[in-house]
């Protein structure tokens, strides 16, 4: 009851602030950040009692306070808070990379390879075919030649296949999970992001060439090579820097890491490097190559992550347009169902070997269903690159993301609890070994 009263009070105060003063510039950003932070926190306190995971509570808080419901946090505020989202992605990526201990995941290399083939690449192909079949339900395909339609379906299919290291990491952190399924999922979603980014660059170049869009195929290939190779190289350098700091300075390592995330978030996109890949590479190097012990850094990092995560997922909720979900419910439902089915079948095929852990065989596919930052970024990129159909395609993709953001996390939390791996990290005192 107290949480509900505080939420109502916060909403009233935010409305008063918007009514009596223009919320522009730094003051508006600070107010929006504080409002989303408190609203997400108290929403989680209120809704978690009915069994919803914290992540879903943050999303609901963002939806209700966002521009499509109460409009307490408008589009301009959301745009100004983009740096928070970018820093959160970098922090999530660094943590995810540092969770990838090659020694621990080496026994699962065969399973991971098969999951990439069947569950990731297979999903690209199937979703492209499903989109091609349901295009009569999508007005932006009207009058589009068959070859153009197929190229567009390939591009949207790859974007719709994107998964979410941020959701998986948040749920692993919330449930304190540790075990074979957790390790495989963490490795899988990170590898899948590499594949999705690379594949999208290729199919978008093909789509641009087929449709006649303003895309230079050779230039696009060079751009992708720089984005992937440069991001990895830059990430290795950052990992080495963090390793030196941990070995020599030690104190204040988590604050230094947050500062690094802020710098990468701010300059990465401007020099055409992917912050997600950069910080994943930094975490992988720090965990597997550097002589520094990342355990203390990651433990201290958790306290710094919480406020950023609260606002990050609340901002993700701000992007969810409930009207869009209702208007395109049929094609969105078909794509969501086809995507989940592909992951289910792909993971079953990948884990059919007798030596695979039962929890991996039974539950791993659930971890591939959630979506968040990368899928949203690709939807906005399509919107910007292909103005003739980009708006409608972005609406479709954002609808799919919204459905998966709302549905998948609660189910994934239940799965993590049933897998037997929840709370194992706390109980077993799991650490990052070298």
C-alpha positions in Angstrom: 0.0 0.0 0.0 2.8 2.4 0.9 4.5 1.7 -2.5 1.2 2.4 -4.3 0.8 5.7 -2.4 4.3 6.7 -3.2 3.8 6.0 -6.9 0.7 8.1 -7.0 2.5 10.9 -5.2 5.4 10.7 -7.7 3.1 10.8 -10.6 1.3 13.9 -9.2 4.5 15.7 -8.5 5.8 14.9 -12.0 2.6 16.3 -13.5 2.9 19.4 -11.5 6.5 19.9 -12.5 5.6 19.5 -16.2 2.7 21.9 -15.8 4.5 24.8 -14.1 8.0 24.7 -15.7 9.5 23.8 -19.1 11.5 20.7 -18.6 14.2 21.2 -21.1 18.0 20.8 -20.9 19.8 19.3 -18.0 17.0 20.0 -15.5 14.6 18.0 -17.5 17.0 15.1 -17.9 17.8 15.0 -14.2 14.1 15.1 -13.3 13.2 12.4 -15.8 16.1 10.2 -14.5 15.0 10.6 -10.9 11.3 10.0 -11.7 12.0 6.8 -13.7 14.4 5.6 -11.0 11.9 5.9 -8.2 8.9 4.8 -10.2 10.6 1.7 -11.4 11.9 0.9 -7.9 8.5 1.3 -6.2 6.7 -0.5 -9.1 9.0 -3.5 -8.5 8.3 -3.4 -4.8 4.5 -3.4 -5.5 4.3 -5.8 -8.5 6.9 -8.3 -7.4 4.5 -9.5 -4.7 2.3 -11.0 -7.4 5.2 -13.0 -8.9 6.4 -10.7 -11.7 10.2 -10.4 -12.1 11.8 -7.1 -11.4 12.6 -6.5 -15.1 9.0 -6.8 -16.1 8.0 -4.4 -13.3 10.5 -1.8 -14.7 9.1 -2.2 -18.2 5.5 -1.7 -16.9 6.6 1.4 -15.1 8.1 2.8 -18.3 5.0 2.0 -20.3 2.6 3.7 -17.9 4.7 6.8 -17.5 5.8 7.0 -21.1 4.5 9.0 -24.1 1.8 6.4 -25.1 0.0 6.3 -21.7 0.3 9.1 -19.1 3.1 11.0 -21.0 4.8 12.0 -17.8 8.1 11.2 -19.5 7.8 12.5 -23.1 9.8 11.7 -26.2 12.2 14.6 -25.7 13.1 13.4 -22.2 13.5 9.8 -23.5 15.9 11.1 -26.2 17.9 13.1 -23.8 18.3 10.0 -21.5 19.8 8.0 -24.4 23.2 8.2 -22.7 21.8 6.2 -19.7 20.7 3.4 -22.1 24.0 3.4 -23.8 26.0 3.2 -20.5 23.7 0.4 -19.3 24.3 -1.5 -22.5 28.1 -1.1 -22.0 27.8 -2.2 -18.3 25.7 -5.2 -19.3 28.2 -6.2 -22.1 31.2 -5.9 -19.8 29.5 -8.1 -17.2 28.4 -10.6 -19.9 31.9 -10.8 -21.4 33.5 -11.3 -17.9 31.0 -14.2 -17.3 32.4 -16.1 -20.4 35.1 -18.1 -18.9 36.5 -20.3 -21.7 37.6 -23.0 -19.4 34.0 -23.4 -18.0 32.3 -23.3 -21.4 34.8 -25.5 -23.2 32.8 -28.7 -22.4 29.8 -27.1 -24.1 31.5 -26.0 -27.3 29.8 -28.7 -29.4 26.4 -27.8 -28.1 27.0 -24.1 -28.6 28.1 -24.7 -32.2 24.9 -26.7 -32.9 22.7 -24.0 -31.3 24.3 -21.3 -33.5 23.5 -23.4 -36.6 20.0 -24.6 -35.7 18.6 -22.0 -33.3 20.2 -18.7 -34.7 20.9 -19.2 -38.4 17.9 -21.5 -38.7 15.7 -18.8 -37.1 16.9 -16.2 -39.7 15.8 -18.5 -42.5 12.5 -19.6 -41.1 11.4 -16.1 -40.0 12.3 -14.7 -43.5 10.0 -17.4 -45.0 7.2 -16.7 -42.5 7.3 -12.9 -43.2 7.2 -13.6 -47.0 4.1 -15.8 -46.5 2.3 -13.2 -44.2 3.1 -10.1 -46.3 -0.6 -9.8 -47.5 -1.2 -8.8 -43.9 1.4 -6.0 -44.0 0.4 -3.0 -46.1 4.0 -1.8 -46.8 4.5 -4.8 -49.1 1.6 -3.7 -51.3 2.9 -3.2 -54.9 6.4 -4.3 -53.9 8.1 -6.7 -56.5 8.7 -10.2 -55.4 12.5 -9.9 -55.4 12.3 -6.7 -53.3 9.8 -8.3 -50.9 12.1 -11.3 -50.3 15.1 -9.0 -49.7 13.1 -7.0 -47.2 11.8 -10.1 -45.5 15.4 -11.4 -45.1 16.4 -8.1 -43.4 13.4 -8.0 -41.1 13.9 -11.7 -40.3 17.4 -11.2 -39.2 16.5 -8.1 -37.0 13.5 -10.1 -35.5 15.9 -12.9 -34.5 18.0 -10.7 -32.2 18.2 -11.8 -28.6 19.0 -10.0 -25.4 22.1 -10.3 -23.3 20.7 -7.5 -21.1 17.6 -9.5 -20.2 19.5 -12.8 -19.6 22.1 -11.0 -17.5 19.5 -9.2 -15.5 17.6 -12.4 -14.8 20.8 -14.4 -14.0 21.7 -11.6 -11.5 18.2 -11.5 -10.0 17.9 -15.3 -9.5 21.6 -15.7 -8.6 21.8 -18.6 -11.1 24.9 -20.7 -11.8 25.2 -24.0 -13.7 25.5 -25.5 -17.2 22.3 -23.9 -18.5 23.3 -20.5 -17.2 26.8 -20.7 -18.8 25.5 -21.9 -22.1 22.8 -19.2 -22.3 25.3 -16.4 -21.4 27.7 -17.6 -24.1 24.8 -18.2 -26.6 23.2 -14.7 -26.4 26.6 -13.0 -26.7 27.7 -15.1 -29.7 24.2 -14.6 -31.2 24.6 -10.8 -31.0 27.8 -11.0 -33.1 26.1 -13.2 -35.7 23.0 -11.0 -35.8 25.0 -7.8 -36.3 27.2 -9.3 -39.0 24.2 -10.9 -40.8 22.1 -7.8 -40.7 24.9 -5.8 -42.3 25.1 -8.3 -45.1 21.3 -8.6 -45.8 20.8 -4.9 -45.5 23.4 -4.3 -48.1 21.7 -6.9 -50.3 18.3 -5.3 -49.7 19.7 -1.9 -50.6 21.2 -3.2 -53.8 18.0 -5.0 -54.9 15.7 -2.2 -54.0 18.0 0.5 -55.3 18.4 2.2 -52.0 21.3 4.5 -51.2 23.7 1.8 -50.1 27.2 1.0 -51.5 27.7 -2.8 -51.1 31.5 -2.5 -51.1 31.4 0.4 -48.6 29.0 -1.5 -46.5 31.3 -4.6 -46.3 34.2 -2.3 -45.4 32.1 -0.6 -42.7 31.0 -3.9 -41.2 34.6 -5.1 -41.2 35.7 -2.0 -39.3 32.8 -2.1 -36.9 33.4 -5.7 -35.9 37.2 -5.9 -36.1 37.7 -2.4 -34.7 35.3 -3.0 -31.9 37.0 -6.2 -30.9 40.5 -4.5 -31.0 39.3 -1.5 -29.0 37.6 -3.8 -26.5 40.8 -5.9 -26.0 42.7 -2.6 -25.3 40.1 -1.6 -22.7 40.2 -5.1 -21.1 44.0 -4.7 -20.9 43.6 -1.3 -19.3 41.1 -2.6 -16.8 43.4 -5.5 -16.0 46.3 -3.1 -15.3 44.1 -0.9 -13.1 42.9 -4.0 -11.1 46.5 -5.2 -10.5 48.0 -1.8 -9.6 45.5 0.7 -8.3 42.8 -1.8 -7.1 40.7 0.8 -5.1 37.8 2.4 -7.0 37.9 -0.2 -9.8 34.1 -0.3 -10.2 33.9 3.5 -10.5 36.7 3.4 -13.1 34.9 0.8 -15.0 31.7 2.9 -15.0 33.7 5.8 -16.3 35.1 3.6 -19.1 31.5 2.5 -20.0 30.5 6.2 -20.2 33.4 7.0 -22.5 32.7 4.1 -24.8 29.0 4.9 -24.9 29.7 8.5 -25.9 32.4 8.0 -28.5 31.8 4.5 -29.8 29.0 5.3 -32.2 30.7 8.5 -33.3 33.7 6.5 -34.6 31.5 3.7 -36.0 32.4 1.1 -33.3 29.7 -1.0 -31.6 29.8 -0.4 -27.8 28.1 -3.8 -27.2 30.9 -5.7 -29.0 33.6 -3.5 -27.6 32.7 -4.1 -24.0 31.9 -7.8 -24.5 35.5 -8.1 -25.9 36.8 -6.1 -22.9 35.1 -8.5 -20.5 36.2 -11.6 -22.3 39.8 -10.4 -22.3 39.7 -9.4 -18.7 38.3 -12.8 -17.6 40.4 -15.1 -19.9 43.6 -13.4 -20.8 44.4 -10.7 -18.1 46.1 -11.8 -15.0 43.8 -9.6 -12.9 41.0 -11.1 -10.9 37.7 -9.8 -12.1 35.6 -11.2 -9.2 35.9 -8.1 -6.9 35.2 -5.8 -9.8 32.0 -7.6 -10.8 30.8 -7.8 -7.2 31.3 -4.1 -6.7 29.8 -3.4 -10.1 26.4 -4.8 -9.0 25.7 -1.8 -6.7 26.5 0.6 -9.6 24.4 -1.3 -12.0 21.1 -1.2 -10.1 20.1 2.4 -10.6 21.2 2.3 -14.3 19.3 -0.9 -14.9 16.2 0.5 -13.3 16.2 3.5 -15.7 17.4 1.4 -18.7 14.5 -1.0 -18.6 12.0 1.8 -17.8 13.2 3.6 -20.9 12.7 0.4 -22.9 9.1 0.4 -21.7 8.8 4.0 -22.9 9.2 2.7 -26.5 6.3 0.2 -26.2 3.2 1.6 -28.0 0.2 -0.5 -26.9 -1.9 0.9 -29.8 0.7 -0.5 -32.2 0.5 -3.9 -30.5 -3.3 -3.9 -30.9 -3.4 -2.7 -34.5 -0.9 -5.2 -35.8 -1.7 -8.0 -33.4 -2.1 -10.8 -36.0 1.2 -10.4 -37.9 3.0 -9.7 -34.6 1.5 -12.8 -33.0 2.5 -14.9 -36.0 6.1 -13.7 -35.9 6.3 -14.0 -32.1 5.0 -17.6 -32.2 7.2 -18.5 -35.2 10.3 -17.1 -33.5 9.7 -18.9 -30.3 8.9 -22.2 -32.2 12.2 -21.8 -34.1 14.2 -21.5 -30.9 12.4 -24.4 -29.4 13.0 -26.8 -32.4 16.5 -25.5 -32.9 17.6 -26.0 -29.3 16.0 -29.5 -29.3 18.0 -30.4 -32.4 21.2 -28.9 -30.9 20.9 -30.6 -27.5 19.7 -34.1 -28.6 23.1 -35.7 -27.7 23.0 -38.0 -24.8 25.7 -36.1 -22.9 23.8 -32.8 -22.7 22.7 -31.8 -19.3 18.9 -32.3 -18.8 18.3 -28.7 -17.7 20.0 -27.4 -20.9 17.9 -29.8 -23.1 14.6 -28.8 -21.4 14.9 -25.1 -20.7 17.7 -23.5 -22.7 15.5 -22.3 -25.5 13.5 -20.0 -23.2 16.6 -17.8 -22.7 16.7 -17.0 -26.4 13.2 -15.6 -26.6 13.6 -12.2 -24.7 14.5 -9.1 -26.7 15.6 -5.6 -25.9 18.3 -3.2 -27.0 19.7 -4.7 -30.2 16.3 -5.5 -31.8 15.2 -1.9 -31.0 18.4 -0.5 -32.5 18.0 -2.5 -35.7 14.3 -1.5 -36.0 15.3 2.2 -35.8 18.2 1.6 -38.3 15.7 0.1 -40.8 13.5 3.1 -40.3 16.3 5.5 -41.0 17.9 3.6 -43.9 14.8 2.7 -45.9 12.3 5.6 -45.8 9.9 4.1 -48.3 8.9 1.3 -45.9 11.1 1.8 -42.9 8.4 3.3 -40.6 6.0 0.4 -41.1 8.7 -2.2 -40.8 10.0 -0.5 -37.6 6.5 -0.5 -36.1 6.2 -4.3 -36.8 9.6 -5.0 -35.3 8.9 -2.8 -32.2 5.6 -4.6 -31.8 7.4 -8.0 -31.8 10.0 -6.6 -29.3 7.3 -5.2 -27.1 5.4 -8.6 -27.0 8.6 -10.5 -26.2 9.6 -7.9 -23.5 6.3 -8.2 -21.7 5.8 -12.0 -22.1 9.2 -13.6 -22.0 10.8 -12.3 -18.7 8.2 -13.7 -16.4 8.3 -17.1 -18.1 12.1 -17.0 -18.1 12.2 -16.3 -14.4 10.0 -19.3 -13.7 12.2 -21.4 -16.0 15.3 -20.3 -14.1 13.7 -21.3 -10.8 12.7 -24.7 -12.1 16.1 -25.4 -13.7 17.6 -26.0 -10.3 20.3 -23.4 -11.0 18.7 -20.4 -9.2 20.5 -19.2 -6.0 23.4 -21.5 -6.7 25.8 -18.6 -7.1 25.1 -17.4 -3.6 25.0 -20.9 -2.2 28.1 -22.2 -3.9 30.1 -19.0 -3.7 30.8 -19.2 -7.4 33.7 -17.1 -8.5 35.4 -16.3 -11.8 38.3 -18.6 -12.1 41.2 -18.3 -14.5 
